[in-house]
Amino acid sequence: MTDAPKQVHSELNDDLRELASLYALGALPEEETTAYEAHLNQGCQLCRAAVTSFLEMTGAIGLTADPLSPRSELRESLMKTISMVPQPPAGRAPGIMYDKDGVLIARSQEMNWQPGQLPGLFLKVLFDDAQRGYTTALVRMTAGTRYPSHRHAGVEELFLLEGDLSVDELSMRPGDYCRGEAGSIHGEIYTNAGCLFMVSSSNHDEILA
């Protein structure tokens, strides 16, 4: 299977029809589904129309069969199984798989990147601790992005996952960990080629420059 298309198309070909049909059937792998949905959200009207057509077709197929009532014992077993599967509450944020009794599990792949306060800065909030005023997030900085010097209102922990990141002129590599104690000051943070990191920090840090 080819990668999901990234541009808006002017003509539908067999590969694009195949992608649209597999998406409508829910048969694309998770990563390809995410990429294809991103493509649809970019506004490709041809692919949107193809998906809509295939969805209508798959729905119509179900109407061609004569309805049958399941055996009572089968229906009872099925309903019992469904009731035992944890169901996400209505209105739960995308990517939050489980949030109950003080335990939260987030799937970052299902979250959308949100623009940060500065150009070139994007984030996925994994957890927003409103009581402590802390946020844990994945942060992506595009090439050449700089974050100004700031004073930490609380402990900050940063783990570099991809790319390059310089903190106080010290170059970090993927796998490196940086911790800033409450009251400490970070000089300007910047990336040359772009980077991805996870950070847990106070929402009350003070920008100094």
C-alpha positions in Angstrom: 0.0 0.0 0.0 1.4 3.4 -0.9 1.6 6.2 1.6 -1.5 8.4 1.9 -1.3 11.3 -0.5 -0.2 14.7 0.8 -1.4 17.0 -1.9 -4.8 18.1 -3.2 -5.6 16.1 -6.3 -7.1 17.3 -9.6 -7.8 13.8 -10.9 -8.7 10.5 -9.3 -6.6 7.4 -10.2 -6.8 3.7 -9.2 -4.4 4.1 -6.3 -6.5 7.0 -4.8 -9.8 5.0 -5.4 -8.2 2.0 -3.5 -7.2 4.2 -0.6 -10.7 5.7 -0.4 -12.3 2.3 -0.5 -10.0 0.8 2.2 -10.6 3.9 4.4 -14.4 3.5 4.0 -14.1 -0.1 5.0 -11.9 0.7 8.0 -9.2 -1.6 6.5 -6.3 0.8 6.5 -3.6 0.4 9.2 -3.7 2.9 12.0 -0.8 5.0 10.8 -2.1 5.2 7.2 -5.6 6.0 8.5 -4.1 9.0 10.5 -2.2 10.2 7.4 -5.2 9.8 5.1 -7.5 11.7 7.5 -4.9 14.5 7.6 -5.0 14.6 3.8 -8.8 14.8 3.8 -8.7 17.6 6.3 -6.4 19.5 3.9 -9.5 19.9 1.7 -9.0 17.4 -1.2 -12.5 17.4 -2.6 -11.9 14.5 -5.0 -10.8 12.2 -2.2 -13.6 13.4 0.1 -16.2 12.6 -2.6 -14.6 9.2 -3.3 -14.8 8.3 0.4 -18.4 9.5 0.7 -19.3 7.4 -2.4 -17.7 4.3 -0.9 -19.4 4.9 2.5 -22.8 5.2 0.8 -22.0 2.0 -1.1 -21.0 0.0 1.9 -24.1 1.2 3.8 -26.3 0.1 0.9 -24.8 -3.4 0.9 -26.1 -3.9 4.4 -29.6 -3.0 3.2 -29.6 -5.7 0.6 -29.7 -8.5 3.1 -32.9 -9.7 4.8 -32.9 -8.7 8.4 -32.6 -11.6 10.9 -33.1 -11.5 14.6 -30.3 -13.1 16.6 -31.0 -16.0 18.9 -31.9 -14.7 22.4 -28.9 -16.4 24.0 -26.5 -14.9 21.3 -28.0 -11.4 21.8 -27.7 -11.7 25.5 -24.1 -12.8 25.3 -23.2 -10.0 22.8 -24.8 -7.3 24.9 -23.0 -8.6 28.0 -19.7 -8.4 26.2 -20.3 -4.9 25.0 -21.2 -3.8 28.5 -17.9 -5.1 29.8 -15.8 -3.1 27.3 -14.8 0.3 28.6 -16.5 3.0 26.5 -15.0 6.5 26.2 -17.4 9.1 27.7 -19.0 11.5 25.4 -16.9 14.7 24.9 -13.6 13.1 25.9 -10.6 14.7 24.2 -9.1 13.0 21.2 -6.3 10.6 22.2 -7.5 10.1 25.8 -7.9 6.3 25.9 -8.6 5.9 29.6 -9.3 8.4 32.4 -10.7 6.9 35.6 -9.9 6.6 39.3 -6.8 8.8 39.0 -5.3 6.9 36.0 -4.9 8.4 32.6 -3.6 6.9 29.4 -3.2 9.1 26.3 -2.4 8.0 22.8 -0.5 10.9 21.3 -0.9 9.6 17.7 -4.6 10.4 17.8 -4.1 13.9 19.0 -3.8 17.0 16.8 -0.8 19.3 16.9 -1.9 22.7 18.3 0.1 25.9 17.6 2.0 27.2 20.6 2.5 30.8 21.7 5.4 31.3 19.3 5.8 30.8 15.6 7.3 27.4 14.8 6.2 25.9 18.1 3.5 23.1 18.2 2.3 20.9 21.0 0.1 18.0 22.0 -1.1 18.3 25.6 -0.9 14.9 27.2 -2.1 16.1 30.6 -3.1 19.5 32.0 -2.9 19.5 35.8 -5.1 22.4 36.6 -4.8 21.9 40.3 -1.0 22.2 40.3 -0.8 24.5 37.3 1.4 22.0 35.4 1.3 20.8 31.8 2.8 17.6 30.3 3.1 17.8 26.5 4.9 16.7 23.4 6.5 19.7 21.8 7.7 20.1 18.2 9.9 23.0 17.2 10.5 23.6 13.5 13.9 24.4 12.1 15.3 27.7 13.3 12.7 28.1 16.1 13.9 29.9 19.3 12.3 30.1 22.7 13.3 33.0 24.9 15.0 32.9 28.2 12.7 32.1 31.1 12.5 31.6 34.9 11.0 28.3 36.1 8.1 28.8 38.5 8.3 25.1 39.3 10.4 22.1 38.3 10.7 21.6 34.6 11.7 18.2 33.0 12.5 17.9 29.4 13.3 14.7 27.4 14.6 15.1 23.8 13.1 12.5 21.5 14.2 13.7 18.0 16.4 16.3 16.4 18.7 18.8 18.0 18.1 21.3 20.8 20.5 23.7 22.4 19.9 24.9 26.0 22.2 27.6 27.3 24.5 27.0 24.3 24.8 23.3 25.3 23.8 20.9 22.5 21.4 18.1 23.4 21.0 14.9 21.5 18.0 12.4 21.3 17.8 10.6 24.7 19.2 13.5 26.7 17.3 14.8 29.7 17.2 18.3 31.1 15.8 19.4 34.5 15.4 22.9 35.8 14.6 23.5 39.5 12.0 26.0 40.6 13.6 29.5 40.5 16.3 28.5 38.0 16.7 30.3 34.7 17.1 28.9 31.2 18.8 31.0 28.6 17.5 31.0 25.0 16.5 27.5 23.7 16.8 26.9 20.0 16.9 24.2 17.4 18.8 24.3 14.1 17.1 21.4 12.2 14.0 21.0 14.2 13.2 18.7 17.2 10.6 16.8 19.2 10.6 16.6 23.0 8.4 15.8 25.9 8.2 18.4 28.7 6.5 18.8 32.0 6.5 22.4 33.3 4.7 25.0 35.3 2.1 27.1 33.5 3.5 30.2 35.4 7.0 30.4 34.1 8.2 33.9 33.6 9.5 35.0 30.2 12.6 37.1 30.6 13.5 38.2 27.1 
